[in-house]
Amino acid sequence: MPRGSSPKRERQYEKIEKSQRSRGTSPKRAKEIAARTVNKQRARSGEAKTASRQSLRDMSSSRRGGLRSHSGSGGPTRDQLYAEAKRRGVKGRSKMNKAELEKAVG
């Protein structure tokens, strides 16, 4: 957590990390998920100095978790895979579906 984080965000981080650990996630991955979730919430509420476009446009972490709770993780979304493919310079990415993007980003 960044310095100066509110006690609320600290509690949120701890709760998410504990929840991930109880699901069997590795400690390193649990900390990463908790940090990303809290940082996204901070960006959305204006607490962070900077915010990525994705943090502001994407659906909230709590809603996404609720939608996926019945089927497990499911991995990254198609939009996230597309963004990664774009960052890596994958050709033909705009016509790829999720499975093809997963294979290309691999």
VOGU-3710 file (C-alpha; in Angstrom, 3 decimals, decimal comma):
1> mprgsspkre> 0,000/0,000/0,000  1,234/3,508/-0,766  2,172/5,779/2,093  -0,671/7,861/3,414  -3,326/5,313/2,523  -6,503/5,649/4,512  -7,289/3,100/7,227  -10,282/2,047/5,126  -8,027/1,097/2,193  -5,648/-0,717/4,539
11> rqyekieksq> -8,555/-2,804/5,880  -9,799/-3,423/2,352  -6,326/-4,628/1,307  -6,075/-6,982/4,289  -9,547/-8,412/3,698  -8,908/-9,080/-0,005  -5,512/-10,626/0,691  -6,970/-12,877/3,403  -9,821/-13,914/1,110  -7,426/-14,819/-1,693
21> rsrgtspkra> -5,237/-16,830/0,679  -8,273/-18,769/1,924  -8,986/-19,723/-1,699  -5,512/-21,225/-1,998  -3,820/-18,414/-3,908  -0,077/-18,062/-3,333  0,961/-15,277/-0,923  2,673/-13,304/-3,682  -0,335/-13,510/-6,006  -2,760/-12,689/-3,160
31> keiaartvnk> -0,810/-9,509/-2,369  -0,770/-8,535/-6,050  -4,528/-9,018/-6,440  -5,233/-7,067/-3,253  -2,947/-4,198/-4,265  -4,393/-3,950/-7,772  -7,961/-3,985/-6,492  -7,341/-1,344/-3,836  -5,349/0,861/-6,219  -8,155/0,686/-8,765
41> qrarsgeakt> -10,690/1,708/-6,132  -8,424/4,572/-5,043  -8,150/5,766/-8,652  -11,915/5,607/-9,184  -12,642/7,608/-6,038  -10,032/10,282/-6,797  -7,687/9,340/-3,940  -4,789/8,503/-6,267  -2,656/11,184/-7,903  -2,895/9,496/-11,304
51> asrqslrdms> -5,364/7,036/-12,789  -5,165/4,953/-15,946  -7,958/5,132/-18,484  -8,652/1,448/-17,908  -9,113/1,988/-14,162  -11,705/4,646/-14,816  -13,588/2,943/-17,682  -13,524/-0,733/-16,733  -16,277/-2,250/-14,579  -15,650/-2,139/-10,855
61> ssrrgglrsh> -13,663/-4,928/-9,246  -16,509/-5,857/-6,926  -18,995/-6,178/-9,788  -16,603/-8,212/-11,928  -15,912/-10,547/-8,992  -19,621/-11,000/-8,447  -20,223/-11,840/-12,079  -17,444/-14,417/-12,123  -17,972/-15,885/-8,676  -19,928/-18,875/-9,957
71> sgsggptrdq> -17,282/-20,065/-12,384  -13,962/-19,345/-10,697  -11,294/-17,013/-11,988  -11,809/-17,294/-15,742  -8,581/-15,416/-16,343  -8,200/-12,026/-17,975  -11,001/-10,495/-20,010  -10,849/-10,207/-23,779  -10,236/-6,465/-23,462  -7,313/-7,081/-21,115
81> lyaeakrrgv> -5,863/-9,663/-23,505  -6,342/-7,241/-26,403  -4,497/-4,494/-24,513  -1,617/-6,876/-23,801  -1,505/-7,973/-27,452  -1,444/-4,320/-28,518  1,404/-3,629/-26,093  3,347/-6,556/-27,578  2,589/-5,528/-31,171  0,615/-8,643/-32,172
91> kgrskmnkae> -0,634/-8,342/-35,760  -4,294/-9,047/-36,566  -5,393/-8,697/-32,934  -8,561/-6,737/-33,737  -10,075/-9,749/-35,504  -9,100/-12,275/-32,829  -11,491/-13,746/-30,287  -10,563/-14,357/-26,648  -9,113/-17,834/-27,251  -6,961/-16,595/-30,143
101> lekavg> -5,735/-13,640/-28,087  -4,852/-15,971/-25,210  -2,814/-18,096/-27,603  -1,106/-15,056/-29,163  -0,221/-13,483/-25,822  0,542/-16,924/-24,372
//
